[in-house]
Amino acid sequence: MAIAFGSELAVAPLIQRRLMGQIAGISGAYGNIGALVFLTILSLVATQTFFLIIAATAIVVLIAVQFMDEPKGQIAEILPDGTVQMIDVN
């Protein structure tokens, strides 16, 4: 679990570096919501069923991620001094 959370936060600076704190905060908050949802499900079903639900959720997320497009070309980042830096995304 800790490895997945760390890798998720490692992606946050790739979105926009100047918004890294906000993006990391949002992803952490949604991680807590997800934990709350799964904890609630665990309290309602048997343990074996709970792990089947986790497996099904992982498969659904894996399929959904396969249809996402990766950024291509360049993204622009505005530096504190007002200059624009183009970052290659390949």
PyMOL Python script that loads the backbone (N, CA, C, O; Angstrom):
from pymol import cmd

cmd.read_pdbstr("""\
ATOM      1  N   MET A   1       0.823  -1.187   0.000  1.00  0.00           N
ATOM      2  CA  MET A   1       0.000   0.000   0.000  1.00  0.00           C
ATOM      3  C   MET A   1       0.869   1.253   0.000  1.00  0.00           C
ATOM      4  O   MET A   1       0.596   2.195  -0.744  1.00  0.00           O
ATOM      5  N   ALA A   2       1.902   1.272   0.820  1.00  0.00           N
ATOM      6  CA  ALA A   2       2.759   2.454   0.905  1.00  0.00           C
ATOM      7  C   ALA A   2       3.492   2.690  -0.405  1.00  0.00           C
ATOM      8  O   ALA A   2       3.717   3.838  -0.787  1.00  0.00           O
ATOM      9  N   ILE A   3       3.867   1.621  -1.098  1.00  0.00           N
ATOM     10  CA  ILE A   3       4.555   1.770  -2.378  1.00  0.00           C
ATOM     11  C   ILE A   3       3.619   2.392  -3.402  1.00  0.00           C
ATOM     12  O   ILE A   3       4.037   3.263  -4.164  1.00  0.00           O
ATOM     13  N   ALA A   4       2.372   1.965  -3.435  1.00  0.00           N
ATOM     14  CA  ALA A   4       1.405   2.521  -4.380  1.00  0.00           C
ATOM     15  C   ALA A   4       1.160   3.994  -4.088  1.00  0.00           C
ATOM     16  O   ALA A   4       1.061   4.806  -5.008  1.00  0.00           O
ATOM     17  N   PHE A   5       1.062   4.338  -2.810  1.00  0.00           N
ATOM     18  CA  PHE A   5       0.826   5.735  -2.458  1.00  0.00           C
ATOM     19  C   PHE A   5       2.022   6.591  -2.837  1.00  0.00           C
ATOM     20  O   PHE A   5       1.854   7.710  -3.323  1.00  0.00           O
ATOM     21  N   GLY A   6       3.220   6.083  -2.622  1.00  0.00           N
ATOM     22  CA  GLY A   6       4.424   6.825  -2.986  1.00  0.00           C
ATOM     23  C   GLY A   6       4.542   7.027  -4.481  1.00  0.00           C
ATOM     24  O   GLY A   6       4.935   8.102  -4.935  1.00  0.00           O
ATOM     25  N   SER A   7       4.209   6.008  -5.248  1.00  0.00           N
ATOM     26  CA  SER A   7       4.292   6.150  -6.702  1.00  0.00           C
ATOM     27  C   SER A   7       3.225   7.102  -7.218  1.00  0.00           C
ATOM     28  O   SER A   7       3.445   7.806  -8.203  1.00  0.00           O
ATOM     29  N   GLU A   8       2.080   7.130  -6.565  1.00  0.00           N
ATOM     30  CA  GLU A   8       1.034   8.082  -6.961  1.00  0.00           C
ATOM     31  C   GLU A   8       1.511   9.510  -6.727  1.00  0.00           C
ATOM     32  O   GLU A   8       1.321  10.374  -7.583  1.00  0.00           O
ATOM     33  N   LEU A   9       2.123   9.766  -5.581  1.00  0.00           N
ATOM     34  CA  LEU A   9       2.608  11.114  -5.284  1.00  0.00           C
ATOM     35  C   LEU A   9       3.813  11.475  -6.137  1.00  0.00           C
ATOM     36  O   LEU A   9       4.079  12.660  -6.340  1.00  0.00           O
ATOM     37  N   ALA A  10       4.554  10.488  -6.646  1.00  0.00           N
ATOM     38  CA  ALA A  10       5.679  10.779  -7.529  1.00  0.00           C
ATOM     39  C   ALA A  10       5.200  11.300  -8.874  1.00  0.00           C
ATOM     40  O   ALA A  10       5.940  12.002  -9.563  1.00  0.00           O
ATOM     41  N   VAL A  11       3.973  10.965  -9.257  1.00  0.00           N
ATOM     42  CA  VAL A  11       3.423  11.421 -10.530  1.00  0.00           C
ATOM     43  C   VAL A  11       2.918  12.865 -10.422  1.00  0.00           C
ATOM     44  O   VAL A  11       2.840  13.564 -11.432  1.00  0.00           O
ATOM     45  N   ALA A  12       2.581  13.312  -9.232  1.00  0.00           N
ATOM     46  CA  ALA A  12       2.005  14.646  -9.041  1.00  0.00           C
ATOM     47  C   ALA A  12       2.854  15.766  -9.635  1.00  0.00           C
ATOM     48  O   ALA A  12       2.280  16.648 -10.274  1.00  0.00           O
ATOM     49  N   PRO A  13       4.177  15.799  -9.473  1.00  0.00           N
ATOM     50  CA  PRO A  13       4.955  16.889 -10.076  1.00  0.00           C
ATOM     51  C   PRO A  13       4.940  16.867 -11.600  1.00  0.00           C
ATOM     52  O   PRO A  13       5.223  17.886 -12.230  1.00  0.00           O
ATOM     53  N   LEU A  14       4.617  15.733 -12.199  1.00  0.00           N
ATOM     54  CA  LEU A  14       4.594  15.655 -13.652  1.00  0.00           C
ATOM     55  C   LEU A  14       3.369  16.354 -14.223  1.00  0.00           C
ATOM     56  O   LEU A  14       3.354  16.687 -15.408  1.00  0.00           O
ATOM     57  N   ILE A  15       2.352  16.584 -13.417  1.00  0.00           N
ATOM     58  CA  ILE A  15       1.153  17.259 -13.902  1.00  0.00           C
ATOM     59  C   ILE A  15       1.462  18.744 -14.100  1.00  0.00           C
ATOM     60  O   ILE A  15       1.364  19.254 -15.216  1.00  0.00           O
ATOM     61  N   GLN A  16       1.826  19.423 -13.045  1.00  0.00           N
ATOM     62  CA  GLN A  16       2.338  20.797 -13.100  1.00  0.00           C
ATOM     63  C   GLN A  16       3.133  21.034 -11.826  1.00  0.00           C
ATOM     64  O   GLN A  16       2.603  20.927 -10.720  1.00  0.00           O
ATOM     65  N   ARG A  17       4.396  21.353 -11.991  1.00  0.00           N
ATOM     66  CA  ARG A  17       5.260  21.452 -10.827  1.00  0.00           C
ATOM     67  C   ARG A  17       4.819  22.520  -9.839  1.00  0.00           C
ATOM     68  O   ARG A  17       4.940  22.329  -8.629  1.00  0.00           O
ATOM     69  N   ARG A  18       4.311  23.640 -10.337  1.00  0.00           N
ATOM     70  CA  ARG A  18       3.950  24.724  -9.418  1.00  0.00           C
ATOM     71  C   ARG A  18       2.695  24.408  -8.606  1.00  0.00           C
ATOM     72  O   ARG A  18       2.429  25.058  -7.595  1.00  0.00           O
ATOM     73  N   LEU A  19       1.925  23.412  -9.044  1.00  0.00           N
ATOM     74  CA  LEU A  19       0.732  23.002  -8.324  1.00  0.00           C
ATOM     75  C   LEU A  19       0.941  21.708  -7.550  1.00  0.00           C
ATOM     76  O   LEU A  19      -0.025  21.069  -7.133  1.00  0.00           O
ATOM     77  N   MET A  20       2.201  21.320  -7.356  1.00  0.00           N
ATOM     78  CA  MET A  20       2.499  20.017  -6.767  1.00  0.00           C
ATOM     79  C   MET A  20       1.861  19.841  -5.392  1.00  0.00           C
ATOM     80  O   MET A  20       1.312  18.777  -5.106  1.00  0.00           O
ATOM     81  N   GLY A  21       1.920  20.843  -4.550  1.00  0.00           N
ATOM     82  CA  GLY A  21       1.340  20.736  -3.214  1.00  0.00           C
ATOM     83  C   GLY A  21      -0.162  20.534  -3.248  1.00  0.00           C
ATOM     84  O   GLY A  21      -0.700  19.721  -2.496  1.00  0.00           O
ATOM     85  N   GLN A  22      -0.844  21.272  -4.118  1.00  0.00           N
ATOM     86  CA  GLN A  22      -2.289  21.141  -4.226  1.00  0.00           C
ATOM     87  C   GLN A  22      -2.683  19.774  -4.782  1.00  0.00           C
ATOM     88  O   GLN A  22      -3.628  19.149  -4.299  1.00  0.00           O
ATOM     89  N   ILE A  23      -1.958  19.320  -5.791  1.00  0.00           N
ATOM     90  CA  ILE A  23      -2.265  18.028  -6.397  1.00  0.00           C
ATOM     91  C   ILE A  23      -1.995  16.910  -5.404  1.00  0.00           C
ATOM     92  O   ILE A  23      -2.787  15.974  -5.295  1.00  0.00           O
ATOM     93  N   ALA A  24      -0.883  16.996  -4.674  1.00  0.00           N
ATOM     94  CA  ALA A  24      -0.574  15.972  -3.672  1.00  0.00           C
ATOM     95  C   ALA A  24      -1.630  15.966  -2.566  1.00  0.00           C
ATOM     96  O   ALA A  24      -2.009  14.899  -2.083  1.00  0.00           O
ATOM     97  N   GLY A  25      -2.105  17.137  -2.163  1.00  0.00           N
ATOM     98  CA  GLY A  25      -3.148  17.210  -1.145  1.00  0.00           C
ATOM     99  C   GLY A  25      -4.455  16.598  -1.607  1.00  0.00           C
ATOM    100  O   GLY A  25      -5.116  15.882  -0.855  1.00  0.00           O
ATOM    101  N   ILE A  26      -4.825  16.882  -2.849  1.00  0.00           N
ATOM    102  CA  ILE A  26      -6.063  16.329  -3.389  1.00  0.00           C
ATOM    103  C   ILE A  26      -5.963  14.809  -3.520  1.00  0.00           C
ATOM    104  O   ILE A  26      -6.894  14.087  -3.164  1.00  0.00           O
ATOM    105  N   SER A  27      -4.826  14.330  -4.033  1.00  0.00           N
ATOM    106  CA  SER A  27      -4.688  12.877  -4.186  1.00  0.00           C
ATOM    107  C   SER A  27      -4.646  12.187  -2.827  1.00  0.00           C
ATOM    108  O   SER A  27      -5.153  11.073  -2.693  1.00  0.00           O
ATOM    109  N   GLY A  28      -4.058  12.816  -1.828  1.00  0.00           N
ATOM    110  CA  GLY A  28      -4.068  12.246  -0.478  1.00  0.00           C
ATOM    111  C   GLY A  28      -5.469  12.224   0.113  1.00  0.00           C
ATOM    112  O   GLY A  28      -5.855  11.258   0.771  1.00  0.00           O
ATOM    113  N   ALA A  29      -6.228  13.285  -0.120  1.00  0.00           N
ATOM    114  CA  ALA A  29      -7.593  13.348   0.402  1.00  0.00           C
ATOM    115  C   ALA A  29      -8.473  12.284  -0.243  1.00  0.00           C
ATOM    116  O   ALA A  29      -9.251  11.623   0.445  1.00  0.00           O
ATOM    117  N   TYR A  30      -8.357  12.113  -1.565  1.00  0.00           N
ATOM    118  CA  TYR A  30      -9.153  11.085  -2.221  1.00  0.00           C
ATOM    119  C   TYR A  30      -8.700   9.687  -1.813  1.00  0.00           C
ATOM    120  O   TYR A  30      -9.506   8.756  -1.800  1.00  0.00           O
ATOM    121  N   GLY A  31      -7.421   9.530  -1.481  1.00  0.00           N
ATOM    122  CA  GLY A  31      -6.952   8.251  -0.958  1.00  0.00           C
ATOM    123  C   GLY A  31      -7.617   7.928   0.365  1.00  0.00           C
ATOM    124  O   GLY A  31      -7.966   6.777   0.624  1.00  0.00           O
ATOM    125  N   ASN A  32      -7.796   8.950   1.212  1.00  0.00           N
ATOM    126  CA  ASN A  32      -8.486   8.734   2.487  1.00  0.00           C
ATOM    127  C   ASN A  32      -9.957   8.391   2.265  1.00  0.00           C
ATOM    128  O   ASN A  32     -10.514   7.563   2.986  1.00  0.00           O
ATOM    129  N   ILE A  33     -10.585   9.014   1.284  1.00  0.00           N
ATOM    130  CA  ILE A  33     -11.985   8.698   0.979  1.00  0.00           C
ATOM    131  C   ILE A  33     -12.096   7.249   0.505  1.00  0.00           C
ATOM    132  O   ILE A  33     -13.011   6.527   0.901  1.00  0.00           O
ATOM    133  N   GLY A  34     -11.151   6.829  -0.352  1.00  0.00           N
ATOM    134  CA  GLY A  34     -11.154   5.446  -0.815  1.00  0.00           C
ATOM    135  C   GLY A  34     -10.975   4.462   0.323  1.00  0.00           C
ATOM    136  O   GLY A  34     -11.617   3.412   0.354  1.00  0.00           O
ATOM    137  N   ALA A  35     -10.089   4.807   1.270  1.00  0.00           N
ATOM    138  CA  ALA A  35      -9.890   3.931   2.429  1.00  0.00           C
ATOM    139  C   ALA A  35     -11.166   3.840   3.257  1.00  0.00           C
ATOM    140  O   ALA A  35     -11.513   2.766   3.751  1.00  0.00           O
ATOM    141  N   LEU A  36     -11.856   4.947   3.410  1.00  0.00           N
ATOM    142  CA  LEU A  36     -13.102   4.954   4.169  1.00  0.00           C
ATOM    143  C   LEU A  36     -14.167   4.099   3.486  1.00  0.00           C
ATOM    144  O   LEU A  36     -14.909   3.371   4.145  1.00  0.00           O
ATOM    145  N   VAL A  37     -14.232   4.195   2.162  1.00  0.00           N
ATOM    146  CA  VAL A  37     -15.219   3.398   1.419  1.00  0.00           C
ATOM    147  C   VAL A  37     -14.933   1.909   1.598  1.00  0.00           C
ATOM    148  O   VAL A  37     -15.845   1.131   1.879  1.00  0.00           O
ATOM    149  N   PHE A  38     -13.666   1.507   1.436  1.00  0.00           N
ATOM    150  CA  PHE A  38     -13.343   0.087   1.574  1.00  0.00           C
ATOM    151  C   PHE A  38     -13.491  -0.385   3.012  1.00  0.00           C
ATOM    152  O   PHE A  38     -13.858  -1.538   3.240  1.00  0.00           O
ATOM    153  N   LEU A  39     -13.215   0.472   3.987  1.00  0.00           N
ATOM    154  CA  LEU A  39     -13.424   0.089   5.386  1.00  0.00           C
ATOM    155  C   LEU A  39     -14.913  -0.134   5.666  1.00  0.00           C
ATOM    156  O   LEU A  39     -15.280  -1.054   6.397  1.00  0.00           O
ATOM    157  N   THR A  40     -15.757   0.705   5.087  1.00  0.00           N
ATOM    158  CA  THR A  40     -17.201   0.534   5.239  1.00  0.00           C
ATOM    159  C   THR A  40     -17.657  -0.769   4.597  1.00  0.00           C
ATOM    160  O   THR A  40     -18.469  -1.499   5.166  1.00  0.00           O
ATOM    161  N   ILE A  41     -17.126  -1.059   3.398  1.00  0.00           N
ATOM    162  CA  ILE A  41     -17.488  -2.313   2.734  1.00  0.00           C
ATOM    163  C   ILE A  41     -17.042  -3.502   3.582  1.00  0.00           C
ATOM    164  O   ILE A  41     -17.776  -4.483   3.703  1.00  0.00           O
ATOM    165  N   LEU A  42     -15.843  -3.424   4.171  1.00  0.00           N
ATOM    166  CA  LEU A  42     -15.347  -4.510   5.009  1.00  0.00           C
ATOM    167  C   LEU A  42     -16.267  -4.764   6.199  1.00  0.00           C
ATOM    168  O   LEU A  42     -16.441  -5.907   6.622  1.00  0.00           O
ATOM    169  N   SER A  43     -16.853  -3.703   6.735  1.00  0.00           N
ATOM    170  CA  SER A  43     -17.736  -3.882   7.883  1.00  0.00           C
ATOM    171  C   SER A  43     -19.090  -4.485   7.491  1.00  0.00           C
ATOM    172  O   SER A  43     -19.837  -4.947   8.354  1.00  0.00           O
ATOM    173  N   LEU A  44     -19.404  -4.480   6.195  1.00  0.00           N
ATOM    174  CA  LEU A  44     -20.707  -4.967   5.743  1.00  0.00           C
ATOM    175  C   LEU A  44     -20.679  -6.380   5.162  1.00  0.00           C
ATOM    176  O   LEU A  44     -21.715  -7.042   5.107  1.00  0.00           O
ATOM    177  N   VAL A  45     -19.512  -6.850   4.729  1.00  0.00           N
ATOM    178  CA  VAL A  45     -19.443  -8.157   4.066  1.00  0.00           C
ATOM    179  C   VAL A  45     -18.408  -9.047   4.748  1.00  0.00           C
ATOM    180  O   VAL A  45     -17.645  -8.596   5.603  1.00  0.00           O
ATOM    181  N   ALA A  46     -18.396 -10.306   4.357  1.00  0.00           N
ATOM    182  CA  ALA A  46     -17.406 -11.252   4.885  1.00  0.00           C
ATOM    183  C   ALA A  46     -16.024 -10.928   4.313  1.00  0.00           C
ATOM    184  O   ALA A  46     -15.908 -10.267   3.281  1.00  0.00           O
ATOM    185  N   THR A  47     -14.999 -11.394   4.987  1.00  0.00           N
ATOM    186  CA  THR A  47     -13.622 -11.088   4.581  1.00  0.00           C
ATOM    187  C   THR A  47     -13.321 -11.600   3.178  1.00  0.00           C
ATOM    188  O   THR A  47     -12.713 -10.884   2.382  1.00  0.00           O
ATOM    189  N   GLN A  48     -13.729 -12.811   2.867  1.00  0.00           N
ATOM    190  CA  GLN A  48     -13.461 -13.365   1.543  1.00  0.00           C
ATOM    191  C   GLN A  48     -14.148 -12.528   0.458  1.00  0.00           C
ATOM    192  O   GLN A  48     -13.557 -12.266  -0.589  1.00  0.00           O
ATOM    193  N   THR A  49     -15.363 -12.118   0.700  1.00  0.00           N
ATOM    194  CA  THR A  49     -16.087 -11.270  -0.250  1.00  0.00           C
ATOM    195  C   THR A  49     -15.393  -9.919  -0.394  1.00  0.00           C
ATOM    196  O   THR A  49     -15.321  -9.364  -1.491  1.00  0.00           O
ATOM    197  N   PHE A  50     -14.888  -9.398   0.710  1.00  0.00           N
ATOM    198  CA  PHE A  50     -14.187  -8.114   0.683  1.00  0.00           C
ATOM    199  C   PHE A  50     -12.983  -8.169  -0.252  1.00  0.00           C
ATOM    200  O   PHE A  50     -12.777  -7.258  -1.055  1.00  0.00           O
ATOM    201  N   PHE A  51     -12.192  -9.229  -0.152  1.00  0.00           N
ATOM    202  CA  PHE A  51     -11.017  -9.329  -1.015  1.00  0.00           C
ATOM    203  C   PHE A  51     -11.407  -9.543  -2.470  1.00  0.00           C
ATOM    204  O   PHE A  51     -10.681  -9.107  -3.364  1.00  0.00           O
ATOM    205  N   LEU A  52     -12.518 -10.192  -2.730  1.00  0.00           N
ATOM    206  CA  LEU A  52     -13.013 -10.309  -4.102  1.00  0.00           C
ATOM    207  C   LEU A  52     -13.445  -8.946  -4.644  1.00  0.00           C
ATOM    208  O   LEU A  52     -13.255  -8.658  -5.825  1.00  0.00           O
ATOM    209  N   ILE A  53     -14.026  -8.109  -3.783  1.00  0.00           N
ATOM    210  CA  ILE A  53     -14.409  -6.750  -4.190  1.00  0.00           C
ATOM    211  C   ILE A  53     -13.170  -5.926  -4.509  1.00  0.00           C
ATOM    212  O   ILE A  53     -13.158  -5.175  -5.484  1.00  0.00           O
ATOM    213  N   ILE A  54     -12.122  -6.062  -3.689  1.00  0.00           N
ATOM    214  CA  ILE A  54     -10.871  -5.339  -3.966  1.00  0.00           C
ATOM    215  C   ILE A  54     -10.289  -5.787  -5.303  1.00  0.00           C
ATOM    216  O   ILE A  54      -9.850  -4.957  -6.099  1.00  0.00           O
ATOM    217  N   ALA A  55     -10.284  -7.108  -5.557  1.00  0.00           N
ATOM    218  CA  ALA A  55      -9.759  -7.628  -6.822  1.00  0.00           C
ATOM    219  C   ALA A  55     -10.570  -7.114  -8.003  1.00  0.00           C
ATOM    220  O   ALA A  55      -9.998  -6.719  -9.019  1.00  0.00           O
ATOM    221  N   ALA A  56     -11.894  -7.113  -7.881  1.00  0.00           N
ATOM    222  CA  ALA A  56     -12.748  -6.621  -8.966  1.00  0.00           C
ATOM    223  C   ALA A  56     -12.509  -5.136  -9.217  1.00  0.00           C
ATOM    224  O   ALA A  56     -12.478  -4.695 -10.365  1.00  0.00           O
ATOM    225  N   THR A  57     -12.341  -4.370  -8.149  1.00  0.00           N
ATOM    226  CA  THR A  57     -12.070  -2.939  -8.293  1.00  0.00           C
ATOM    227  C   THR A  57     -10.734  -2.722  -8.998  1.00  0.00           C
ATOM    228  O   THR A  57     -10.627  -1.847  -9.857  1.00  0.00           O
ATOM    229  N   ALA A  58      -9.726  -3.498  -8.649  1.00  0.00           N
ATOM    230  CA  ALA A  58      -8.424  -3.376  -9.293  1.00  0.00           C
ATOM    231  C   ALA A  58      -8.508  -3.691 -10.775  1.00  0.00           C
ATOM    232  O   ALA A  58      -7.869  -3.021 -11.587  1.00  0.00           O
ATOM    233  N   ILE A  59      -9.282  -4.695 -11.136  1.00  0.00           N
ATOM    234  CA  ILE A  59      -9.432  -5.052 -12.548  1.00  0.00           C
ATOM    235  C   ILE A  59     -10.161  -3.950 -13.309  1.00  0.00           C
ATOM    236  O   ILE A  59      -9.777  -3.616 -14.430  1.00  0.00           O
ATOM    237  N   VAL A  60     -11.198  -3.387 -12.720  1.00  0.00           N
ATOM    238  CA  VAL A  60     -11.938  -2.298 -13.369  1.00  0.00           C
ATOM    239  C   VAL A  60     -11.022  -1.085 -13.573  1.00  0.00           C
ATOM    240  O   VAL A  60     -11.047  -0.470 -14.638  1.00  0.00           O
ATOM    241  N   VAL A  61     -10.224  -0.739 -12.575  1.00  0.00           N
ATOM    242  CA  VAL A  61      -9.310   0.404 -12.698  1.00  0.00           C
ATOM    243  C   VAL A  61      -8.249   0.118 -13.756  1.00  0.00           C
ATOM    244  O   VAL A  61      -7.906   1.005 -14.537  1.00  0.00           O
ATOM    245  N   LEU A  62      -7.730  -1.097 -13.792  1.00  0.00           N
ATOM    246  CA  LEU A  62      -6.740  -1.462 -14.807  1.00  0.00           C
ATOM    247  C   LEU A  62      -7.310  -1.303 -16.206  1.00  0.00           C
ATOM    248  O   LEU A  62      -6.642  -0.768 -17.091  1.00  0.00           O
ATOM    249  N   ILE A  63      -8.523  -1.755 -16.414  1.00  0.00           N
ATOM    250  CA  ILE A  63      -9.163  -1.616 -17.726  1.00  0.00           C
ATOM    251  C   ILE A  63      -9.387  -0.137 -18.056  1.00  0.00           C
ATOM    252  O   ILE A  63      -9.157   0.285 -19.190  1.00  0.00           O
ATOM    253  N   ALA A  64      -9.830   0.644 -17.081  1.00  0.00           N
ATOM    254  CA  ALA A  64     -10.070   2.072 -17.321  1.00  0.00           C
ATOM    255  C   ALA A  64      -8.779   2.808 -17.681  1.00  0.00           C
ATOM    256  O   ALA A  64      -8.786   3.689 -18.541  1.00  0.00           O
ATOM    257  N   VAL A  65      -7.682   2.452 -17.032  1.00  0.00           N
ATOM    258  CA  VAL A  65      -6.406   3.123 -17.289  1.00  0.00           C
ATOM    259  C   VAL A  65      -5.895   2.806 -18.693  1.00  0.00           C
ATOM    260  O   VAL A  65      -5.184   3.616 -19.287  1.00  0.00           O
ATOM    261  N   GLN A  66      -6.244   1.654 -19.220  1.00  0.00           N
ATOM    262  CA  GLN A  66      -5.783   1.273 -20.550  1.00  0.00           C
ATOM    263  C   GLN A  66      -6.324   2.212 -21.631  1.00  0.00           C
ATOM    264  O   GLN A  66      -5.727   2.324 -22.702  1.00  0.00           O
ATOM    265  N   PHE A  67      -7.437   2.880 -21.365  1.00  0.00           N
ATOM    266  CA  PHE A  67      -8.042   3.761 -22.358  1.00  0.00           C
ATOM    267  C   PHE A  67      -7.623   5.217 -22.205  1.00  0.00           C
ATOM    268  O   PHE A  67      -8.075   6.066 -22.974  1.00  0.00           O
ATOM    269  N   MET A  68      -6.780   5.523 -21.244  1.00  0.00           N
ATOM    270  CA  MET A  68      -6.324   6.899 -21.046  1.00  0.00           C
ATOM    271  C   MET A  68      -5.199   7.220 -22.027  1.00  0.00           C
ATOM    272  O   MET A  68      -4.379   6.362 -22.353  1.00  0.00           O
ATOM    273  N   ASP A  69      -5.174   8.470 -22.492  1.00  0.00           N
ATOM    274  CA  ASP A  69      -4.118   8.916 -23.397  1.00  0.00           C
ATOM    275  C   ASP A  69      -2.995   9.564 -22.596  1.00  0.00           C
ATOM    276  O   ASP A  69      -3.241  10.316 -21.653  1.00  0.00           O
ATOM    277  N   GLU A  70      -1.771   9.262 -22.981  1.00  0.00           N
ATOM    278  CA  GLU A  70      -0.627   9.898 -22.354  1.00  0.00           C
ATOM    279  C   GLU A  70      -0.374  11.234 -23.040  1.00  0.00           C
ATOM    280  O   GLU A  70      -0.624  11.374 -24.238  1.00  0.00           O
ATOM    281  N   PRO A  71       0.123  12.224 -22.286  1.00  0.00           N
ATOM    282  CA  PRO A  71       0.433  13.507 -22.920  1.00  0.00           C
ATOM    283  C   PRO A  71       1.574  13.340 -23.925  1.00  0.00           C
ATOM    284  O   PRO A  71       2.494  12.551 -23.713  1.00  0.00           O
ATOM    285  N   LYS A  72       1.496  14.087 -25.006  1.00  0.00           N
ATOM    286  CA  LYS A  72       2.525  14.033 -26.039  1.00  0.00           C
ATOM    287  C   LYS A  72       2.978  15.447 -26.370  1.00  0.00           C
ATOM    288  O   LYS A  72       2.240  16.410 -26.160  1.00  0.00           O
ATOM    289  N   GLY A  73       4.177  15.564 -26.882  1.00  0.00           N
ATOM    290  CA  GLY A  73       4.691  16.860 -27.296  1.00  0.00           C
ATOM    291  C   GLY A  73       5.315  17.621 -26.143  1.00  0.00           C
ATOM    292  O   GLY A  73       6.253  17.145 -25.503  1.00  0.00           O
ATOM    293  N   GLN A  74       4.781  18.816 -25.884  1.00  0.00           N
ATOM    294  CA  GLN A  74       5.332  19.674 -24.842  1.00  0.00           C
ATOM    295  C   GLN A  74       4.214  20.247 -23.987  1.00  0.00           C
ATOM    296  O   GLN A  74       3.083  20.418 -24.441  1.00  0.00           O
ATOM    297  N   ILE A  75       4.558  20.538 -22.739  1.00  0.00           N
ATOM    298  CA  ILE A  75       3.652  21.284 -21.871  1.00  0.00           C
ATOM    299  C   ILE A  75       4.371  22.556 -21.450  1.00  0.00           C
ATOM    300  O   ILE A  75       5.598  22.580 -21.354  1.00  0.00           O
ATOM    301  N   ALA A  76       3.615  23.599 -21.203  1.00  0.00           N
ATOM    302  CA  ALA A  76       4.186  24.883 -20.817  1.00  0.00           C
ATOM    303  C   ALA A  76       4.070  25.060 -19.315  1.00  0.00           C
ATOM    304  O   ALA A  76       3.059  24.719 -18.703  1.00  0.00           O
ATOM    305  N   GLU A  77       5.139  25.606 -18.736  1.00  0.00           N
ATOM    306  CA  GLU A  77       5.129  25.926 -17.317  1.00  0.00           C
ATOM    307  C   GLU A  77       5.590  27.365 -17.165  1.00  0.00           C
ATOM    308  O   GLU A  77       6.633  27.754 -17.692  1.00  0.00           O
ATOM    309  N   ILE A  78       4.808  28.151 -16.440  1.00  0.00           N
ATOM    310  CA  ILE A  78       5.158  29.548 -16.205  1.00  0.00           C
ATOM    311  C   ILE A  78       5.978  29.621 -14.924  1.00  0.00           C
ATOM    312  O   ILE A  78       5.506  29.238 -13.853  1.00  0.00           O
ATOM    313  N   LEU A  79       7.199  30.109 -15.037  1.00  0.00           N
ATOM    314  CA  LEU A  79       8.106  30.213 -13.897  1.00  0.00           C
ATOM    315  C   LEU A  79       7.763  31.447 -13.060  1.00  0.00           C
ATOM    316  O   LEU A  79       7.061  32.334 -13.544  1.00  0.00           O
ATOM    317  N   PRO A  80       8.242  31.521 -11.817  1.00  0.00           N
ATOM    318  CA  PRO A  80       7.910  32.663 -10.946  1.00  0.00           C
ATOM    319  C   PRO A  80       8.314  34.019 -11.520  1.00  0.00           C
ATOM    320  O   PRO A  80       7.689  35.032 -11.208  1.00  0.00           O
ATOM    321  N   ASP A  81       9.355  34.047 -12.357  1.00  0.00           N
ATOM    322  CA  ASP A  81       9.771  35.330 -12.933  1.00  0.00           C
ATOM    323  C   ASP A  81       8.967  35.721 -14.167  1.00  0.00           C
ATOM    324  O   ASP A  81       9.238  36.755 -14.778  1.00  0.00           O
ATOM    325  N   GLY A  82       7.982  34.910 -14.540  1.00  0.00           N
ATOM    326  CA  GLY A  82       7.100  35.234 -15.656  1.00  0.00           C
ATOM    327  C   GLY A  82       7.504  34.602 -16.974  1.00  0.00           C
ATOM    328  O   GLY A  82       6.747  34.674 -17.942  1.00  0.00           O
ATOM    329  N   THR A  83       8.674  33.984 -17.037  1.00  0.00           N
ATOM    330  CA  THR A  83       9.083  33.337 -18.282  1.00  0.00           C
ATOM    331  C   THR A  83       8.362  31.996 -18.435  1.00  0.00           C
ATOM    332  O   THR A  83       7.934  31.370 -17.465  1.00  0.00           O
ATOM    333  N   VAL A  84       8.251  31.595 -19.683  1.00  0.00           N
ATOM    334  CA  VAL A  84       7.573  30.336 -19.995  1.00  0.00           C
ATOM    335  C   VAL A  84       8.626  29.298 -20.347  1.00  0.00           C
ATOM    336  O   VAL A  84       9.492  29.543 -21.186  1.00  0.00           O
ATOM    337  N   GLN A  85       8.549  28.151 -19.712  1.00  0.00           N
ATOM    338  CA  GLN A  85       9.467  27.061 -20.013  1.00  0.00           C
ATOM    339  C   GLN A  85       8.667  25.923 -20.643  1.00  0.00           C
ATOM    340  O   GLN A  85       7.656  25.481 -20.097  1.00  0.00           O
ATOM    341  N   MET A  86       9.134  25.460 -21.792  1.00  0.00           N
ATOM    342  CA  MET A  86       8.497  24.337 -22.455  1.00  0.00           C
ATOM    343  C   MET A  86       9.174  23.053 -21.995  1.00  0.00           C
ATOM    344  O   MET A  86      10.400  22.953 -22.027  1.00  0.00           O
ATOM    345  N   ILE A  87       8.379  22.067 -21.565  1.00  0.00           N
ATOM    346  CA  ILE A  87       8.907  20.810 -21.069  1.00  0.00           C
ATOM    347  C   ILE A  87       8.502  19.722 -22.044  1.00  0.00           C
ATOM    348  O   ILE A  87       7.322  19.552 -22.349  1.00  0.00           O
ATOM    349  N   ASP A  88       9.505  18.977 -22.536  1.00  0.00           N
ATOM    350  CA  ASP A  88       9.227  17.887 -23.467  1.00  0.00           C
ATOM    351  C   ASP A  88       8.584  16.726 -22.724  1.00  0.00           C
ATOM    352  O   ASP A  88       9.041  16.322 -21.654  1.00  0.00           O
ATOM    353  N   VAL A  89       7.518  16.199 -23.310  1.00  0.00           N
ATOM    354  CA  VAL A  89       6.836  15.033 -22.742  1.00  0.00           C
ATOM    355  C   VAL A  89       6.815  13.957 -23.818  1.00  0.00           C
ATOM    356  O   VAL A  89       6.094  14.061 -24.810  1.00  0.00           O
ATOM    357  N   ASN A  90       7.603  12.943 -23.605  1.00  0.00           N
ATOM    358  CA  ASN A  90       7.683  11.858 -24.605  1.00  0.00           C
ATOM    359  C   ASN A  90       7.401  10.550 -23.965  1.00  0.00           C
ATOM    360  O   ASN A  90       7.419   9.518 -24.636  1.00  0.00           O
TER     361      ASN A  90
END
""", "prot")
cmd.dss("prot")
cmd.show_as("cartoon", "prot")
cmd.util.cbc("prot")
cmd.orient("prot")
